[in-house]
């Protein structure tokens, strides 16, 4: 099965890694209700991760449009569904998910 991990590297840069089977993944910015933020741009839209690979992805720009920034989360999406999320703010948040 696919196992993914997501952590904040620095500032607006996040690291996604795969420890299991390959995964076609992407990051998304979502509000507190897990609704996509319509104007969020990441440095890499979609990417393939193989076992043991890491990918650094930067959140380049976003517009709040009524959303409170403290409620925003960065989510890993794989196989067309949200797998897990970490808060946009905060210090070096880490999340792992197994069995995608």
N, C-alpha and C positions, 0 to 999 in steps of 0.2 A: 504494500500500500504506500501511498505518498505521505510523507511527513514534511511539513513546512514549518519554518520559523521566521518570525519577523521581529526586527529590533530597530530602534533609532540608532543611527550611526553618529551623526552630528547634525545639529540644526534641523534642516528640512530633508536630510538624506536618510533613507531607510534601507536596511539590508534584509533581503529575503534569501533564505537558504533551503535546500532540499536534502533530506537525509534518507529518503526512501526512493520509491520509483519516480520516474520523470513526471514533471507536471508542466502544463501550459498555464501560466499564471499572469496576473496583473494586480496592480494596486488601485484602490479607489478611495476617494475622500467622501465620507458620509456624515450625516447629522446624527443627533442623539437617537432618532427613530430608525436609523440605518437606511435613510433615504439618500440616494446619491446627490452630492453637491454638483449642480449642473455645469459649473465653470471651474473645473479643477484640471490642471495640466501636470502630468508626470513626465520625466525625462525619457522614459521608455514605457510605451503603452501596454504591450503584451510581450511576454518572453517565455522561453522554454528553459526550465531548470532540470538538469540531470542530477543524479545522486552525487552528493558532495559539493555541488556548485553553489556559489553565492552570487547574488546580483545586487548592486547598489542602484537605487532608484531615487531620484530627487523630485520632491514636490516643487515645481517651478513657479506656479501661480494658481491663485484661486480667488473667487469672489464669494463673500458671505451671503449676500442677498437675503437678509433677515435672520440668518442662522447665527447663533452665539458661538464664537470661536472656541470657547472652553468645552463645548459639547461635541466638537468634531472628533472623528476617529478615522484612522487610516486602516483600510481593510485589505486583506489578501483574498483575491478571488481565484479559484481554480475550478476547472470543469464547469464553468458558467454559473457558479454560485459562490456567495460569500462564505469563506471558511472561518475566519476570525478577525478581530479588530483590536487595535491598541489606540489609546488616546493620542491625539495629535500633539498635545502639550505634555509636559512632564519630563522626567529624566530617564533616559535610556530604557524605555518600556520594552518588554520582551514578551512574545507570545509564541506558543508552539501548538500545533494541531496535528494529530495523527489520524490516519485512516481516511483521507480524502477520497 
